[in-house]
Each structure stands twice: as structure tokens, then as C-alpha cells.
Amino acid sequence: MKVGFDACRIVEQKTAVGIYAAELLFQFSRLNTPHTFILFHNSLFKMPEPVPADLPVRTSLRRKVLFWNIIDLPKMIRKEGIDIFHAPYNFGGPIKKICPLIITVHDLIPVMFPEYCSRKFRTIAQISYRLSIPQADRIITISEASKRDIVRLYGCEDKIRVIPQGVSDNFRVIKDTGLIENTLKRLHLPGEYILYVGKLEVRKNIATIIDAYSRLKKGAWDIPPLVLVGKPGVGFDLIQRKIESAKLGKAVYHLNYVAEEDLPAVYNGALLFVFPSFYEGFGFPPLEAMACGTPVICSNVSSLPEVVGDGGMLIPPNDVESLKNAMNEVLFNRDYASKLAEKGLKRASLFSWRQTAIKTINIYKEVFDL
């Protein structure tokens, strides 16, 4: 079986979609399968070096993304004699007449919560959903919560397969305390802190973190600083104003970017990790934190209970008092925090990129044998 794979999103390796695509290809290269994988890439995007998983790449010279999807990509697929094509994002182009199409729909945020997205992004995403979901032979999604959303808005239940994502081996408990200390010092971070990782946007519910943290500080003088790691997103100006109005000053650190190789140490250095997001298709950061042995508090909505399970504390996303009390419990009950961290490690061990890749190949076989 010759599998075509849209590799354009691999360049966005700091995004959930980019991580997903890169990890799948890396695992494909390690599995002993008789299948051939060919990557298709638009020259508008710069491929990372080396090419992920050292798989062959086919690139067109056209730089218009729309033209590439509609004109170049189908031509290249036909020329290569592809048996199955997988678009790891929700747009696969008009290739159904050439070969079976598999798409991955990570979430429906642009449709369900358009206010959380830029106008350009939600317009493109909404169009791609309408075009790709009906024509796809199989739809891979990453959680039961996302499946429910797809079925409710688009139907197609018989075509949907749920395959959870994994967690990279890089996210682990670091026993070398010197490595952690040196990393934190280089990043100008304190020795102890409460951590959030993810885009700083309205959907992630940073406002509730700030409100809960502010209440926590009013009740005790020895509360560690709050560290926010992530690039600004939709509504970042509101988040900034919230921090200013709370008069937290130097108690809040913001790192716009942390290198991938430094992120495990940042998780390891945290006393606890908070993630009260309103909606997630999957939710990498809580899983990464659990894999690093950091106690996790996150919201009890969308896919997050599927990912975190009993490995973290689940709270209603809009309940400031519940988040404050949960943070207080983890910070000042170290026995409880230790037990929560152990549960998190156990839970994180259930998520493997290798298993994600194996299950994905099984979907390829399922479609190929139709």
C-alpha cells in the first residue's frame, strides 16, 4: 500500500497539529510495515531539516496554498499512484476521485466557538469542514468529545474513528535537579512556581487562573509566582488588563516562547500545573505535565476528563473558588500533591505515539480493503 501524507503542517511543530503530524511520521518510520509513505509538501512552507522520519517528499513549486490544494496536490497524487491519502488536518483537497481520503479532525472550535478564532482562520476552517468531512472515506478524531461534536454538527458517525494522541518520551521525570535548576536560571524563572502552558487566549480561560491566583495570594503571603508560557492569541489584551487590574506585578511571569528541549525541565520545576480551558480537542499540556510528574488541575469539560482521568483534579472551568481551593490543596498538602503526581504518571503512561501510529495504519488498511 502506498500512502500519501500531507506534510505541510509539520513545519508548525509547536502547534498541536504539527506535533501530531511529525510524531505520526516518526513512528511510521520505526514500525516494520510493508507500506510506502510519501510526503506531499507545498513549497510555501519550509520543511524542517532533516525531513521528518527521512521519508520521501514530493514538492510543487506553486506558492498559493489554495491552488496547491486544488490543483497541484491532486496532480502529484495521481502521478505517484497513491493508494490512500491522509490529510492530518481537516482539508484534503478534491482528491476523492483519485484515491480514498482520510482526514483528521482535531476539534470544531472555529464552528462551535468562532469568537475564539481570528476571522481569517475561522472562515477557512469552516469552509474546509464543509468540503472535507462529507467526502472523506474515514475521519480520524482524537477524542470521544470531538467525535460527539462532529456527529452532532455533520453526522457521518459510521465514518469516524477515535484514536487518542500520545505524549513524547521527552516529557518525563528529570532526576537531575541540576539540569532543572540551570534551565530555570537561564530562563530567569524562580525556583518554585505555579505553571500554565498554552496559547494565551480567551478559550484557555486565563482570566479564571488570574482571579483564582489573586484570591490565593490574598489568603497567604507565601504563594509562589505564577508562570504563563505561551504566545499571545485572541483576547491577549484582555488577559494583560486582567493581570494589571489584579495588581499582581512581579508575581506573574510570562514567557512567550520556551524551546522544545527546555519545556520538560519547566514542567518538572513547577509545583503544580493549571489548565482550566473551556474547550480542547485533546489537550497536550496536561498530559505533558502528568508525564513529568507535576500535579495537574484542569477543567472538567470537553476532552480533558478523557485525557486526565483520575490523574489530576478536575474542576468546573468558570468556578474561580474551586480552582483557588484546588491550588491551595496541592500547594499546602504535599502528601496529597505527591499522590496526585503518582496518579498522573500512571495515567500518562497509557498514551503512546506508537499506539497512535499503529491504530492509524489499521485505518489505512481498513479503507484500502474496502
Secondary structure, DSSP 8 states (H G I E B T S, - for coil): -EEEEE-GGGG-TTSHHHHHHHHHHHHHHHS--S-EEEEEEETTS---SS-GGG--EEEES---HHHIIIIIHHHHHHHHT-SEEEESSS---S-TTTS-EEEEE---HHHH-GGGS-HHHHHHHHHHHHHHHHH-SEEEES-HHHHHHHHHHH--GGGEEE------TTSS----HHHHHHHHHHTT--SS-EEEES-BSGGGTHHHHHHHHHHHHHH-S----EEEES-B-TTHHHHHHHHHHTT-GGGEEEES---TTTHHHHHHH-SEEEE--S--SS-HHHHHHHHTT--EEEESSTTHHHHHGGGSEEE-TT-HHHHHHHHHHHHH-HHHHHHHHHHHHHHHTT--HHHHHHHHHHHHHHHHT-
